[in-house]
Amino acid sequence: MALATVQLIDEPLIEATLEKARHSPRLRANHNFHASHADGFHRFLNAWVRGTYVAPHRHLSVPKPEAFMMLRGELACFVFDDSGRVLERVVLGREGRQGIDLAAGVWHTLAPLTEEAVCFEVKPGPWDPATDKEFAPWAPLEGDPRAAAYLAGLLADLAVLY
């Protein structure tokens, strides 16, 4: 299947991606602009619904930087040291902070602060689930019963600052 040479990022596409996220058990969904997981450069919309949990992780075994640009709503981005201490807390989509670029190997997670959020994400490919992410040993994984409390703690600390 050939991809279109031009793909618009417009309200109908954003809304369709959000609709997929609303109905996803993970409360998030992507719309890929790259043709396959094997592509060397990945760009996609990442739609988030409040309550989704992304376990803190880094992209180190195959080093990959990544960048996020906000299109709708607000996302909290947390950066950690190797022991799980929060080094930085940034709200994307607020006060002129429209995006963030993370170097390869940086421990991080993101969480929506608004009911829904959409960002444009870019990172090197290819995507291989076996090597894409290293999950933090000090945080619960997605699906762990402790994940909601862990996320709530991160967001409560953020609320004190903002």
Helices and strands as residue ranges (DSSP letters): H 11-22, E 28-32, E 41-49, E 57-58, E 66-72, E 75-80, E 86-92, E 99-102, E 107-112, E 116-124, E 134-135, H 147-161
